[in-house]
Amino acid sequence: MGKLENLAILIVEDDPTIRLLVKKALEHHGGKVYEAANAVQAVEMSQMPNLDMIILDLRLPDGNGYDVCIEIRQNGIKTPVLILSADHETDIKVKNLNAGADDYLTKPFSIEELLARIEAIRRRSNVINGSELNCNEMKINVIERKVTINGNEIDLTNSEFNLLAYLIKNKGKVISLEELAENVWGIDFDTQTNYINVYVSYLRKKIRKFSKHKYIHTVRKQGFKIECSSDVN
């Protein structure tokens, strides 16, 4: 069947040559591929049922992938998004990940690297087993990817959800930056940057809107852990 096993993938790329090359490669590995050449088509096609992934180029003739990603997320679409771009700057990567993208791949890239990124996104999305996780008044619906505190839903990006769910799955344990980088963000992530700390700060701020409980604790020089009432002696 191939590595992608009928994974439904939308490619958003205005360059027909690149789009065709990626399409043929993904189909060769078992993917079911759809195509969009501009931002308008991307937003429309992102709403297709049973879509597993969106590969989104940043530079489009009628806009840019950053704005498309924001609009997709505002429309409630949770489908993982992999950004493609020639920009190597860290701040550009962080900006797009903050917009709701799940990963960022710089051009030029090999098909092997693209496949590895797709697999990493799939693995991170499936790393949490079971249908529900609980911690004090917080409930995580893994299937619907929703987080509520006392019935109030918290609006999280995919990466924020994966980070929170992974910490709660391992509640009471100290999780290193390296482990978080591998299981939440994937391959080749530089743990020396302040990126994970920034995401933890985002989560803390969103949680504080509905709870006074300090869920996420920093363990100096080791990592982070989540404590629930049952974890505290």
Secondary structure, DSSP 4 states (H G I P E B T S, - for coil): --TTTT-EEEEE-S-HHHHHHHHHHHHHTT-EEEEE-SHHHHHHHTT-TT--EEEEESEETTEEHHHHHHHHHHTT----EEEEES---HHHHHHHHHTT-SEEEESS--HHHHHHHHHHHHHHHT-S-SSEEEETTEEEETTTTEEEETTEEE---HHHHHHHHHHHHTTTS-B-HHHHIIIII-TT--TTSSHHHHHHHHHHHHHHTT--S--EEEETTTEEEE--GGG--
